[in-house]
Amino acid sequence: ADYLDNGNNKMAIQQADKLLKKHKDLHCAKVLKAIGLQRTGKQDEAYALAQEVAALEPTDDNSLQALTILYREMHRPELVTKLYEAAVKKVPNSEEYHSHLFMAYARVGEYKKMQQAGMALYKIVPKNPYYFWSVMSLIMQSISAQDENLSKTMFLPLAERMVEKMVKEDKIEAEAEVELYYMILERLEKYKEALDVVRGKLGEKLTSELQSRENKCMAMYKKLCRWPECNALSRRLLLKNSDDWQFYITYFDSVFQLIDESWTPLPEEEHSLEGEVHYSVEQAVKFIEERITEESKSSRPLRGPYLAKLELIRRLRYRGCNDEYKLGDPEELMFQYFKKFGDKPCCFTDLKVFVDLLPSSQYTKFISQLLEVIPLSAAAENEIALPADIKALQQHLCVVQLSRLLGIYHGMDKKQKLTVVRELMLRYRHGLEFGKSCLKTELQFSDYYCLLAVHLLLDLWLEGEETAVWQCLTLLEEGLSHSPSNAQFKLLLIRIYCRLGAFEPVAELYSSLDAKHIQHDTIGYLLTRYAESLGHYAAASQSCNFALRFFHSNQKDTSEYIIQAYKYGAFEKIPEFIAFRNRLNSSLHFAQVRTERMLLDLLLEANISTSLEESIKSMSLSPEEDDIPWKDLRDNRDLTVLFNWDPKDRDISEEHRKLSLEEETMWLRIRSLTLRLVSGLPTLSHSIQPKNSEKTAENGVSSKIDTIRSLLQQLEAAVDSGKKFLEQKIQYPVLGPPPTRMAGFFSNGSCQCQTSLFYLVSDIYELDTNGLEDSAEIQERIGNSFKSLVERLTDLFNKCKGDLIEVRDGTLKTHPNLLENLVFFVETISIALWVSSYCDSVLRPFKSNLQKKKKKKKESSVAMPPVFTHFLDYVTELQTLTSNVIDHIKGLEIILTALKLEELSLKDTLLLQEEKKFTKTVQGKVQSSYHHSVQEIGELLKKRLDTIKKLKI
């Protein structure tokens, strides 16, 4: 066991063998040996050994624990249940084995059996937690039941009765048990009863969370629409803590509900269960004013009351009545707020919510008013006035962010924008003085200046100013050198490098972000969208692996979380964990990465290092199966991960998200169908069945070709809907979701090529079943297909021609679309070769049969059917075309190597000396990345060229 713990698996196997020589029947040694075998990649031997021991139904703890570990590593948790089922039969009174059995069921989600195991445990050892495990398992049955009626009429009422029995017998001990009761009543929509539980004696147990009882009461009052109680309770809680924002929202919601219902308290009676109620605007205004007066006496400044006043103004405006309740002018209130909290980074995000209260004609005046109160001082008359301390810097930064949000910078012309960029960078560099003592992991106080400058330059770039994008990269690299942990700099660099077609620097940037756990799903798209499409195949493989490792471990990890939740009685977390697992399993990104990973593996290996058939078998791919949950796909991408201060009309909208998801799903459908079509190729060849037996034609291969034809129809439909979608010419915001590769796939002709290749498969199959006699028409059709394919592939190649990086008037311009086209070319030619090897497998037997006939008849001229010459010509042309592309790529490599970037003096004399060194770095990175892409594409094409040479019949 020690050897296993230290990872020395071979020694562990040897030691186990020694022990087994002496004691042949030592179960535990056998299992430990099996663990060693499993870890050294001998899965089948390990499984056989484990089953030997399991068949004996061991009951010693060591063997059981060791087998549990082994099955877990094999990802076969269902075998653990069988193990403990046997153990419990032999040792029926063991609390330990029963609880292991319960947990084993929990791992595989067998809720009914969990319920029974929980009750069995409670019978042996009447402890409350075991009883409630059983109750929770009923709730889980109700959650997982497909039929909602069943869960409301059977599972939940039964759970309720079980808890009521404990309540009546006064056996409720722990808070978790009360939580569970509340959860059942809430799911049964018995809100009144749930409220009574929380307000009654049982509710006193709810102590672990702050305001747990109050929050639960509030939730029930809302469900019951008891607005007087909602209002009174939130009022009472605000008197306790006037900075708790959620209660302001409930307070306002309830006041306006009561006004709309014209509610008034009955005379002589309590207002409500919770005390005094406010039911008019006057009371609300007075209440908020009192909170502000109170705040002025408090020891630390509170933001809540001031923001609540603005919130009230906003709501009154929305209802069309503001003037009569003189709450003050929003502009003045925001100005006062800025004076009080302007030096806090949160000031901007607080005010952002309320800027629409300002009339647009007041924007410039408002900004100048704010600037006037910031203590800035200039060294000389015409120099920029700078802050003397961090407080003033924060205030100034807040104003600059507001200026961007109010669209003041957007309205400027190019020259004004450049002046602002200069000023912001000067302020950024000046602000670095305040952060000299910052640790590497801390951000510099003035980082946002640099980020805002880059946003302005991005505006210029989108308006057609080519140099601006290089300045963006230069400033971001400079920023990163002072603030190496700034994720915003890294994310923005990633997006811009990808837009320019340079993936190499991105891999390093992304890994320095140190994305953890769920982030592989939320921001992983930044990596996986571009790696392969820019020709970095190795990096693409790696980035898919990162993501897949996370998604696969999610399955295993979630079961562990659920088990911990049972152990510690955190019952309300269990449904959350399960929802989390389902959400990840139906993640759009997960489906994309799975599909692209398999296509990529085929591209890099099929018919190069292993045959296409073996590659497909090792991925357990089959054309009939589709494992993508199309109806439930969840878009978990974080599309707002990049900071952005744009006004609403330029920002990413709900509409953009919806369209992006639609586009991603369409592209995924096309990719998934392509993968399934490719995986169908090996199923058509004869190696599978003997030829000419009538039976096989009925149920074997013929159904396979039907599958392929039906997939092909689906692909056509998917392509049509994709084309329709692209006709909308959607433009996402520059920092919004990146568009898919779909537009390039259609416009460069790859799509038409790939579709016609799959049609060719269908024709070849027909030729195969009809034989060579009387098939002149099919042969001619195949010949024409070959010709048009070569033309299409040549067209596609022509779309890859041109300089990847060109220098125009001292400015660099990259052409990432040429790179993407090259990558599509490689993929399309690979599919062409897989289809060709299928043609080859059909034509070879025909040819050898003809040659046998020739020998029998001893004739010198048996006419060769035309399809052979067609195929030979086609293969020769493919070979020539591929060689030409390889030569073209060599040419690109030479040009890229010879490109002397140092000589590019970026004309813009605005560049300072220190910026020049970053510009050089940036351009070097882009050049090196393109070089790398071209190399990887060239290497892969050379390997493909070798496979063409084998196709000569």
C-alpha positions, 0 to 999 in steps of 0.5 A: 500500500505504501508503494501505491501511495508513493506512486511506485506502482510496479514495486506494488505489483511485485510486493503483492505477487510475493505475498500471494505466493505465500497466501494464495487467498489474500483478497486484499493483496489481490486488490492492491495488485489490481490497483497497481495494474490499473495505474500502469494502464493494464485496465483489463487485467485489473478488472479481471482480478477485481472481479475475482475478489468481488465474486467471493463477496468479501466482508473484511474492511480492507478489501472493501475499501481497496475495491472501492478505490479501484472502482472509483479510478475505473469510473465504475461507481455502480460496481461499488453498490453491488459490493456493499449490497453483498456485504450488508447481506452477510453482516446485516447489523453493520452500521458502517457497511449500511452507510457505505451502501447509502453513499454508494447509491448516492454516487450513482443517484439511485434515490429509491434505493437510498431511501430504503438504505436510509431507513434500514440504517435508522432501524439498526441505529435510530439516529436522526441524520439517518432518518433524514437521509431517507427523507432527503432521498424522497425529495430527490426522487421528486426532483428527478421525477419526469412527471411533476404530478407524481412528485407533488402527489406522492414523493413530497407528501410522503416526505412531509408526513415523515417529518411531521411524525418527528415533529409530533414526537418532538424528535427534531434536533438539528437546524438541518432538519428544520431546513429540510421541513421548510424545503418540503413545504416550499416545494409543495407550495404550502407557503402559509405552513412554511411561514408558521414553521419559521416563525414558530418554535422550530424556527428558533433553530435557524441560527447558522446564517445571518438573518436566516429566519428573516430571509425565509419569512420575507420569501414566504410573505412575497410568495403569499403577496402579503405586502404589509408584512414585507414592508414592515419587516424590511423597514425593521431590518433597515432600522437595524442596518441601513446599508443592506441594499436587498431590503431597500428593494423589498421596501420600495416594491412593497410600498408601491404595491400597497399604494396600487392596492390603496391599502390602509390599516384598520383602525385600532388594530396592529398594522401587520404581524411584523409591526408598522407599515408604510403605505404612502410615498410621503412616508417612504420619502420621510423614511429615506430622509431619516436614514440619511440623517441617521447616517450622518451620525454614524462612525463610518460612511454608509452608501445605502441611504444615498443610493436609496434616495436615487432609487426612489427618484428613479421609481417615482419618475418611472411612475410619472410623479416626481416633482411634488415630492421634492427629493432633490435634483438627481444631478446635485445628489450624484454630485454630493455622492461623488464628493462623499465617495468619489475616492472609492473604486465602487463610486463609478459602479454605484453611479453607473446605475443612475446615469439615465436620470441625467438629461443628455444636455447636462452631461458635459456640465456634470463632468466639469462640475465633478472635475472642479472638486478634485484636488489636482495641481500642475507643475507648470502653466501648460502642463496637465494637472495631476493628483498628489495622492491616491484619493485624488487619483481615484476621484479623477479615475471615476470621472474619466470612467463616467465620461466614457460611459456618458459617450463624451469620448465617443463623439470626438474626432480622431485628433481629439481622441489621440490627445486624450490617449496621450493624456490618459497614458501620462496620467497612467505613468504618473500614477505608477509612482503611488504603486511602487510598494505594490506586490507583484500580485497587486494591481497598480492604482492607475491601471484603468487609465491605460485600459481606457486609453486602449479602448479609445484606440480600439474605437479608432481601429474600428474606424479604419485607423490601422496603426491604432491596433498596434498601439493598443498592443503596445500599451497593454504590454507596457501595462502588463509589465508594471502590473503582471497580475492584471487579468483585464490586460491579459484578456484584452491582449488575448482578444486583440492578438486573436483578431490579428490572427496571432495565437502564439502569445495567447497560449502563454497569456491564458495560462498565466490567468491561471483559470480555475475549475468553472472558468474553463467553461466560462472563459475557455471559449477565448482559447478554443475558438481560435487555436485550431482556426489559426493553425496552432494544432498542438496548442488546440489539442492542449486547450481542448484537453484542459477543458475536457479534463474539467468537464469529465472530472465534474461528474466525479467531483459532484458526487463527492460534494453530494456525499459531503452534503449528506454527511454534514446535513447541508440538504438544501445544497444537494439539489443545487449540486445536481443542477450544477452538474446538469448545467455543465453536462449540457454546456455549449462549450463542452459539446463544442470542445468534444466535437472539435477535439475529435475532428482535430484528432482525426485531422492529425492522426487518421491515416497518418499514424493510425488508420481512419477506422482505428481512430474512429474506433478508439473514440467510440464514434458512430454515425448513428449516435448523437450525444449533444443535448440540442434542446437543453444546450446552456450557454455558460460563456461569460461575455462580460468578462472584459471591462467596458465603459461603453454607453448602453447603445454600444454595449453587448445586449441581450439580443447579441447574446441570443444571436451568438448562441444561435450562431454557435449552435448552428456551427456546432450542428454543422461540425457535429454532422461532419464528424458523424459523416466521416465516422461513417466512412469505415462502416461502408467498406467490405472488410466488415462482411463477406460480399455478395451474401444476400442477407448482409445487403438487407440489414448490414451495410445498406442501412449504413448508407441510409444513415449517411444519406440521412446525415447528408440531408441534415447537413444540407439543412444545417448549412441552409439555415446557417446561410440564412442566419449570416444574411442578417450581417450581424455585427457584435460589439468588438469586445462582445462574443467572437463570431464563429468560423461559419462565415469563412467556411461558406465564403471560401468554398470549403462547405461546398467541397465537403458536401460534394465529397459526401455525395461522392461517397454515396455514388461510389457506394452505388457503383459498389453495389451495382458492379462495373457492368451497366454502370456507365452512367454512375461512372460518368457521374463519379468522373464529373464529381472528381473533376469538379472537386479538383476545380473547387479545391483549386479555388479554395487554394486560390483563396489562401494566396496572398501575403499573411503580413504586409507592410503598407506605408510603414504600417503592418497589416495582417490577414488572418482570413488567409490563415483561416482559409489555409486551415480549412483547406487542410481539413477539406483535403484531409476529408477528400483523402479519407473519401479517396481511400474509401474509393480505393477500397471499392475499386481495388477488388474490382481491378484484381477481379478484372486482372484474373479474368484477363489471365483466364481469357488470355486476352491482351485487351480487356477494356478497363472501365473509365472509372479507373482512369478518372480515379487515377487522374483525380489522385494525381491532380490531388497530389499536384495540388497538395505539392503546390500548396506545400510550395506556397507555404514554403514561400510564405515561411521565407517571406515571414522570416525575411520580414524585417520588422525593426525597419518599420518606424511606426510613423506616429511620432507620438510613440515615446522611447519606452513604447518603442521597445514594446512595439518591437516585442508585439510585432515580433510576437505576431510575426513569430506566431504566423511563422509557427502557424505556417510551419504547423500547417506545412508539416501536416500537409506533408504528412497528408501528401505521403498518404496520397502516394499510397492511393495509386491503384 
